[in-house]
């Protein structure tokens, strides 16, 4: 189902022109007939072999309760919030070997382009895409928010992934060998970088990911490695790496600069390893990643500093359902057509963001469950506990060296 822009324009023009015969009727009648004629033309295009257009989106409503280190600015007292975590809508289409997708996120009074992608698929399986696209790194970061089995992604994913950035990338999956590669060049405007250096010259990031998988339904082994080099253009690395897996807290627990100062960087390198194993209803995922700093001032104590982290998670469907592994993208999604199903999940995450004089180290534990009323409606609950340590911990959280959080979510896909 594909149609050219010319066809669509002619259809609209024809629908509008068809109302000229009703000039003597009321404005309301004319408008209704215009709409009816336009709807008829659009419906005919949608059912033609030359047109393919899809609309959809998601609504995620969250409730958070948190105390201790998460609310250290209020002496660790209990805090809470109810808020729309994501309200997104998308439109995508296909035309031969070309396809596009536009994903928008709405908040109170604002709208943001999350993704704006144009992609071309070669006959040999190579795909090239350009626009605002997701950088290919970290299994947990690449998993869509509508498919993750915890309410928030791991601290590792939130620390290392820049998520969506303007750029161009290419990737290819080889079914016979199970290998997949992805490489891309992006505007380096994440982690405190502005995308330009002091001479207003564009700065770039280069990211690559290589994976291997042996995948059959309910029997998956996934291995992966990725690396990213980022020109920081002399900008300061942002102090706060991650929140500690609870969204609306007033303290971000993972902070490399607390107790000291931020560092201006020439460049930054990041690398990661991925592992996943699935046996029927059980799925195990593990990742490790590290970040290396190259400061503008070589005498800076943070020059050559390395921060690292990991996470290990396990999930299980009580009814025997299985997460689907998409080998072409090297990631997991929720079971197809799932209905009236319960999933249990446990995860431990750690991020070491401290040096001799500053920063924090945070370990976070999560126990959670999800109830899938259907493939479109899901309810989630997470219990989160974090320990905070490191040279700058007392500056950040005082005597509140741990925190507890409770998160709940209702998700609706349309």
C-alpha positions as CSV (number, residue, x, y, z in Angstrom):
1,X,0.0,0.0,0.0
2,X,1.9,3.0,-1.3
3,X,1.0,6.3,-2.9
4,X,2.9,9.2,-4.2
5,X,2.6,12.7,-2.8
6,X,1.1,13.8,-6.2
7,X,-1.7,11.2,-5.8
8,X,-2.5,12.4,-2.3
9,X,-2.4,16.1,-3.4
10,X,-4.8,15.3,-6.3
11,X,-7.1,13.4,-4.0
12,X,-7.3,16.3,-1.6
13,X,-7.9,18.8,-4.5
14,X,-10.5,16.6,-6.0
15,X,-12.4,16.3,-2.7
16,X,-12.3,20.1,-2.2
17,X,-13.3,20.8,-5.7
18,X,-16.2,18.4,-5.6
19,X,-18.1,20.7,-3.2
20,X,-18.4,23.6,-5.7
21,X,-21.8,22.3,-6.8
22,X,-23.2,22.9,-3.4
23,X,-22.5,26.6,-3.3
24,X,-26.1,27.4,-2.5
25,X,-26.2,25.2,0.7
26,X,-25.2,26.3,4.1
27,X,-21.5,26.5,5.2
28,X,-22.1,23.6,7.6
29,X,-23.4,21.4,4.8
30,X,-20.6,22.3,2.5
31,X,-18.0,21.5,5.1
32,X,-19.5,18.2,5.9
33,X,-19.6,17.2,2.3
34,X,-16.0,18.3,1.9
35,X,-15.0,16.1,4.8
36,X,-17.0,13.1,3.5
37,X,-15.4,13.4,0.0
38,X,-11.9,13.8,1.5
39,X,-12.4,10.8,3.7
40,X,-13.6,8.7,0.8
41,X,-10.5,9.6,-1.3
42,X,-8.1,8.9,1.6
43,X,-9.8,5.6,2.4
44,X,-9.4,4.5,-1.3
45,X,-5.7,5.4,-1.2
46,X,-5.1,3.4,2.0
47,X,-6.5,0.3,0.4
48,X,-4.5,0.7,-2.8
49,X,-1.3,-1.3,-3.3
50,X,0.8,1.9,-3.4
51,X,0.2,3.3,0.1
52,X,1.3,2.2,3.6
53,X,0.8,4.6,6.5
54,X,0.6,3.7,10.2
55,X,-0.2,5.8,13.3
56,X,0.2,4.8,16.9
57,X,1.7,5.8,20.2
58,X,1.8,5.2,24.0
59,X,0.7,6.8,27.2
60,X,2.6,6.0,30.4
61,X,1.3,7.3,33.7
62,X,3.5,6.9,36.7
63,X,3.3,7.2,40.5
64,X,6.5,7.5,42.6
65,X,7.2,7.4,46.3
66,X,10.7,7.9,47.6
67,X,12.6,8.7,50.8
68,X,16.1,8.7,52.4
69,X,18.9,9.6,49.9
70,X,16.4,10.2,47.1
71,X,15.0,13.0,49.2
72,X,18.1,14.1,51.0
73,X,17.4,17.8,50.4
74,X,14.3,17.3,52.7
75,X,16.2,15.4,55.4
76,X,15.1,12.1,53.9
77,X,11.4,12.6,54.4
78,X,9.0,10.7,52.2
79,X,8.2,12.4,48.9
80,X,5.8,11.4,46.1
81,X,4.5,12.4,42.7
82,X,2.0,11.4,40.0
83,X,2.9,12.4,36.5
84,X,2.8,11.5,32.8
85,X,6.1,9.7,32.2
86,X,5.7,9.5,28.4
87,X,2.9,10.6,26.0
88,X,4.1,9.8,22.5
89,X,2.6,9.4,19.1
90,X,4.2,8.3,15.8
91,X,3.5,8.1,12.1
92,X,5.5,5.8,9.8
93,X,5.2,4.9,6.1
94,X,6.9,2.8,3.4
95,X,7.6,3.4,-0.2
96,X,9.5,0.6,-1.9
97,X,12.8,0.2,-0.2
98,X,12.3,3.5,1.6
99,X,10.6,4.0,5.0
100,X,10.3,6.8,7.5
101,X,9.2,7.2,11.1
102,X,8.4,10.4,13.1
103,X,8.0,10.0,16.9
104,X,6.8,13.0,18.9
105,X,6.6,13.4,22.7
106,X,4.2,15.7,24.4
107,X,4.4,17.4,27.8
108,X,2.6,20.3,29.4
109,X,2.8,23.1,26.8
110,X,5.7,21.5,24.8
111,X,6.3,19.0,22.1
112,X,9.6,17.3,21.2
113,X,10.9,15.4,18.2
114,X,12.2,12.2,19.8
115,X,12.9,10.4,16.5
116,X,12.8,11.5,12.9
117,X,14.2,8.7,10.7
118,X,14.5,8.1,6.9
119,X,15.8,4.6,6.1
120,X,16.8,2.7,2.9
121,X,17.0,-1.1,2.8
122,X,19.3,-2.6,0.2
123,X,18.5,-6.0,-1.3
124,X,21.5,-7.6,0.5
125,X,20.1,-6.8,3.9
126,X,22.2,-3.6,4.6
127,X,20.1,-0.8,6.0
128,X,21.1,2.9,6.1
129,X,19.2,5.5,8.2
130,X,19.6,9.2,8.8
131,X,17.9,11.8,11.0
132,X,17.4,11.9,14.7
133,X,18.0,8.2,15.5
134,X,19.0,6.1,18.5
135,X,22.7,5.4,18.9
136,X,23.3,1.6,18.8
137,X,24.7,0.9,22.2
138,X,23.6,-1.0,25.4
139,X,21.0,-3.8,25.1
140,X,18.9,-2.3,27.9
141,X,19.1,1.2,26.4
142,X,18.0,0.0,23.0
143,X,15.0,-1.8,24.4
144,X,11.9,0.4,23.8
145,X,10.3,1.9,26.8
146,X,7.1,0.1,25.9
147,X,8.9,-3.3,26.1
148,X,11.2,-2.9,29.2
149,X,10.3,-5.0,32.2
150,X,11.2,-2.4,34.8
151,X,9.7,1.1,35.0
152,X,13.0,2.8,34.6
153,X,16.1,1.5,32.7
154,X,19.2,0.5,34.5
155,X,21.7,3.1,35.8
156,X,24.2,1.8,33.3
157,X,21.8,2.5,30.4
158,X,20.9,6.0,31.6
159,X,24.6,6.9,32.3
160,X,26.1,5.7,29.0
161,X,23.5,6.0,26.3
162,X,22.8,9.3,24.7
163,X,19.6,7.7,23.2
164,X,18.4,9.7,20.2
165,X,20.9,12.0,18.3
166,X,21.1,13.6,14.8
167,X,23.3,11.5,12.6
168,X,23.6,8.7,10.1
169,X,24.2,5.0,10.6
170,X,24.3,1.6,8.8
171,X,23.6,-1.9,10.1
172,X,23.3,-5.4,8.7
173,X,22.3,-8.8,10.1
174,X,23.7,-12.1,8.7
175,X,21.2,-14.8,9.5
176,X,23.6,-17.7,8.6
177,X,26.2,-16.7,11.1
178,X,24.1,-14.8,13.6
179,X,26.4,-11.8,13.4
180,X,25.1,-8.2,13.3
181,X,27.0,-4.9,13.1
182,X,26.0,-1.3,13.4
183,X,28.1,1.8,12.9
184,X,27.1,5.5,13.0
185,X,28.3,9.1,13.1
186,X,26.3,11.5,15.2
187,X,26.3,15.1,16.3
188,X,28.1,15.1,19.7
189,X,25.6,17.1,21.8
190,X,25.0,14.8,24.7
191,X,26.5,14.5,28.3
192,X,27.1,18.3,28.4
193,X,28.6,18.7,25.0
194,X,27.0,21.4,22.8
195,X,27.8,19.8,19.4
196,X,30.4,22.6,18.7
197,X,33.9,23.4,19.9
198,X,35.2,26.8,21.0
199,X,35.6,27.8,17.3
200,X,31.9,26.8,16.6
201,X,33.0,23.8,14.6
202,X,30.7,20.8,14.6
203,X,31.8,18.0,16.9
204,X,31.0,14.4,16.2
205,X,30.6,11.0,17.9
206,X,31.4,7.7,16.3
207,X,29.6,4.6,17.7
208,X,29.8,0.9,16.7
209,X,28.1,-2.2,18.0
210,X,28.8,-5.9,17.1
211,X,26.6,-8.7,18.3
212,X,26.3,-12.5,17.8
213,X,23.2,-14.5,18.6
214,X,21.9,-18.0,18.4
215,X,18.2,-17.5,18.4
216,X,15.2,-19.9,18.4
217,X,11.8,-19.3,20.1
218,X,12.5,-19.7,23.8
219,X,16.2,-20.5,23.3
220,X,18.4,-17.5,22.9
221,X,22.1,-16.7,23.5
222,X,23.1,-13.1,22.8
223,X,26.7,-11.7,23.0
224,X,27.5,-8.1,22.2
225,X,30.2,-5.4,22.4
226,X,30.1,-1.7,21.6
227,X,32.4,1.4,21.6
228,X,31.8,5.1,21.2
229,X,34.3,7.9,20.8
230,X,32.9,11.4,21.4
231,X,34.6,14.8,20.7
232,X,33.5,16.9,23.6
233,X,34.8,20.2,22.1
234,X,36.1,21.5,25.4
235,X,32.7,21.4,27.1
236,X,32.2,20.3,30.7
237,X,31.0,16.8,31.3
238,X,27.6,17.0,33.0
239,X,27.9,16.3,36.7
240,X,24.8,14.1,37.1
241,X,25.1,10.7,35.4
242,X,21.8,9.1,36.6
243,X,18.9,9.3,39.1
244,X,19.1,6.0,40.8
245,X,16.2,4.4,38.9
246,X,13.5,6.5,40.5
247,X,12.3,9.3,38.2
248,X,10.9,12.3,40.1
249,X,13.3,12.7,43.0
250,X,15.0,15.9,44.0
251,X,18.5,14.3,44.2
252,X,20.2,12.5,41.4
253,X,22.3,9.9,43.2
254,X,25.0,9.2,40.5
255,X,27.1,12.4,40.4
256,X,30.8,12.4,39.5
257,X,31.4,16.1,40.4
258,X,29.8,16.4,43.9
259,X,32.4,17.3,46.5
260,X,34.7,18.7,43.7
261,X,34.1,20.2,40.3
262,X,33.1,19.3,36.7
263,X,35.8,18.6,34.1
264,X,36.2,20.2,30.7
265,X,36.9,17.4,28.2
266,X,38.6,17.2,24.8
267,X,37.1,13.8,24.3
268,X,35.4,10.9,26.0
269,X,35.5,7.2,25.1
270,X,32.9,4.6,26.2
271,X,32.8,0.8,25.8
272,X,30.4,-1.9,26.8
273,X,29.8,-5.7,26.8
274,X,26.4,-7.4,26.7
275,X,25.2,-10.9,27.5
276,X,21.7,-12.4,27.4
277,X,20.3,-15.9,27.8
278,X,16.7,-17.1,27.4
279,X,15.2,-20.4,28.2
280,X,11.5,-20.4,27.6
281,X,9.8,-18.1,30.2
282,X,13.1,-17.2,31.8
283,X,15.4,-14.4,30.5
284,X,18.7,-13.3,31.9
285,X,20.5,-10.1,30.9
286,X,23.9,-8.6,32.0
287,X,26.0,-5.7,30.9
288,X,29.2,-4.0,31.8
289,X,30.4,-0.5,30.6
290,X,33.2,2.0,31.2
291,X,33.8,5.6,30.4
292,X,37.3,7.2,29.9
293,X,37.9,10.9,30.3
294,X,40.4,13.0,28.3
295,X,40.5,16.5,29.9
296,X,41.4,19.7,28.3
297,X,43.9,20.4,31.1
298,X,46.2,17.4,31.3
299,X,47.1,18.3,34.9
300,X,43.5,17.9,36.0
301,X,43.0,15.1,38.6
302,X,40.3,13.6,36.4
303,X,42.5,13.3,33.3
304,X,42.5,9.6,32.4
305,X,39.8,8.8,35.0
306,X,37.7,5.8,34.3
307,X,34.1,5.3,35.6
308,X,32.4,2.0,35.2
309,X,29.2,0.1,36.0
310,X,27.2,-3.1,35.5
311,X,23.7,-4.5,35.8
312,X,22.3,-8.1,36.0
313,X,18.6,-8.7,35.6
314,X,16.4,-11.8,35.5
315,X,12.7,-12.1,34.5
316,X,10.2,-14.9,34.4
317,X,6.6,-15.3,33.1
318,X,4.4,-17.3,35.4
319,X,2.3,-18.5,32.6
320,X,5.1,-19.7,30.4
321,X,5.1,-16.7,27.9
322,X,8.3,-15.8,26.2
323,X,9.9,-12.5,25.3
324,X,10.6,-12.3,21.6
325,X,14.2,-11.8,20.5
326,X,14.5,-9.7,17.3
327,X,17.8,-10.8,15.8
328,X,17.8,-8.1,13.1
329,X,17.9,-5.4,15.9
330,X,19.6,-7.6,18.5
331,X,17.1,-6.8,21.3
332,X,14.1,-8.3,23.2
333,X,10.5,-7.2,23.0
334,X,7.4,-8.3,24.9
335,X,5.6,-11.5,23.8
336,X,3.3,-11.1,20.8
337,X,-0.5,-11.2,21.6
338,X,0.2,-11.4,25.3
339,X,-3.0,-11.4,27.5
340,X,-3.7,-11.9,31.2
341,X,-0.1,-12.6,32.1
342,X,2.2,-11.9,35.0
343,X,6.0,-11.2,34.7
344,X,8.4,-11.1,37.7
345,X,11.7,-9.3,37.5
346,X,14.8,-8.7,39.7
347,X,17.8,-6.5,38.9
348,X,21.0,-5.2,40.6
349,X,22.8,-2.2,39.1
350,X,26.0,-0.5,40.1
351,X,27.7,2.7,38.9
352,X,31.1,3.8,40.2
353,X,31.3,7.5,39.5
354,X,33.7,8.5,42.3
355,X,37.4,9.5,42.2
356,X,39.8,10.3,45.1
357,X,38.2,13.6,46.0
358,X,34.7,13.6,44.6
359,X,31.8,11.7,43.2
360,X,29.5,8.9,44.3
361,X,29.1,5.1,43.9
362,X,25.6,3.8,43.8
363,X,24.2,0.3,44.0
364,X,20.5,-0.2,43.2
365,X,18.3,-3.2,43.7
366,X,14.9,-3.7,42.1
367,X,12.1,-6.2,42.6
368,X,9.2,-5.8,40.2
369,X,6.2,-7.3,38.6
370,X,4.1,-6.5,35.5
371,X,0.5,-7.6,34.7
372,X,-0.3,-7.6,31.0
373,X,-4.1,-7.2,30.7
374,X,-3.5,-7.3,26.9
375,X,-0.6,-6.5,24.5
376,X,-1.8,-2.9,24.7
377,X,-2.5,-2.4,28.4
378,X,0.1,-3.1,31.1
379,X,0.3,-2.4,34.9
380,X,3.8,-2.3,36.6
381,X,5.1,-2.0,40.1
382,X,8.7,-1.7,41.3
383,X,10.3,-1.7,44.7
384,X,13.7,0.1,44.6
385,X,16.5,0.3,47.2
386,X,19.8,2.2,46.6
387,X,23.0,2.5,48.6
388,X,25.2,5.6,48.2
389,X,28.9,5.7,48.8
390,X,32.0,7.5,47.5
391,X,34.2,10.5,48.4
392,X,31.4,13.0,47.6
393,X,28.5,11.1,49.1
394,X,28.2,13.1,52.3
395,X,28.2,16.3,50.3
396,X,25.3,15.0,48.2
397,X,23.1,13.2,50.7
398,X,24.5,14.0,54.2
399,X,23.7,11.1,56.6
400,X,21.1,9.6,54.2
401,X,23.4,7.0,52.7
402,X,20.5,4.8,51.4
403,X,17.0,5.4,49.9
404,X,13.8,3.5,49.2
405,X,11.5,4.0,46.3
406,X,8.2,2.6,45.1
407,X,7.1,3.1,41.5
408,X,3.9,2.2,39.7
409,X,2.9,2.6,36.0
410,X,-0.2,2.2,33.8
411,X,0.8,1.8,30.1
412,X,-1.6,2.1,27.2
413,X,-0.5,1.5,23.6
414,X,-2.6,2.7,20.7
